[in-house]
Amino acid sequence: MEDPEREIKRKQVNSYARYTGLFFQMFVIIGVFAFAGSWLDENQSTKQPYYTAALALIGVVIAIYQVLKEVNQLNNPKS
């Protein structure tokens, strides 16, 4: 049987690792959508970055949805 303090520290480290992973997941989702929008703006020769703004916003919405879903799973594990 493990020491209770050690078990608490292990759980804290696991939580930090999971939340750090969520940060990188958000970063990648938003980055990919913004890059795609930038690429579309270049190829369509738009004067204003409409595609970049729209796709970056869509990326933010998707990233927030993913994070909320993951946090909900982490806080309410199925037994």
ChimeraX attribute file (.defattr): number of C-alpha atoms within 10 A of each C-alpha:
attribute: neighborCount
match mode: 1-to-1
recipient: residues
	/A:1	4
	/A:2	6
	/A:3	7
	/A:4	9
	/A:5	8
	/A:6	10
	/A:7	11
	/A:8	11
	/A:9	11
	/A:10	11
	/A:11	11
	/A:12	12
	/A:13	11
	/A:14	12
	/A:15	13
	/A:16	11
	/A:17	12
	/A:18	14
	/A:19	16
	/A:20	12
	/A:21	12
	/A:22	19
	/A:23	13
	/A:24	11
	/A:25	15
	/A:26	20
	/A:27	14
	/A:28	14
	/A:29	19
	/A:30	22
	/A:31	16
	/A:32	14
	/A:33	22
	/A:34	22
	/A:35	15
	/A:36	16
	/A:37	20
	/A:38	19
	/A:39	14
	/A:40	17
	/A:41	18
	/A:42	14
	/A:43	9
	/A:44	10
	/A:45	10
	/A:46	11
	/A:47	8
	/A:48	9
	/A:49	14
	/A:50	14
	/A:51	21
	/A:52	20
	/A:53	16
	/A:54	14
	/A:55	21
	/A:56	22
	/A:57	15
	/A:58	16
	/A:59	21
	/A:60	19
	/A:61	15
	/A:62	16
	/A:63	20
	/A:64	16
	/A:65	13
	/A:66	16
	/A:67	17
	/A:68	13
	/A:69	11
	/A:70	15
	/A:71	14
	/A:72	11
	/A:73	11
	/A:74	13
	/A:75	8
	/A:76	9
	/A:77	7
	/A:78	6
	/A:79	3
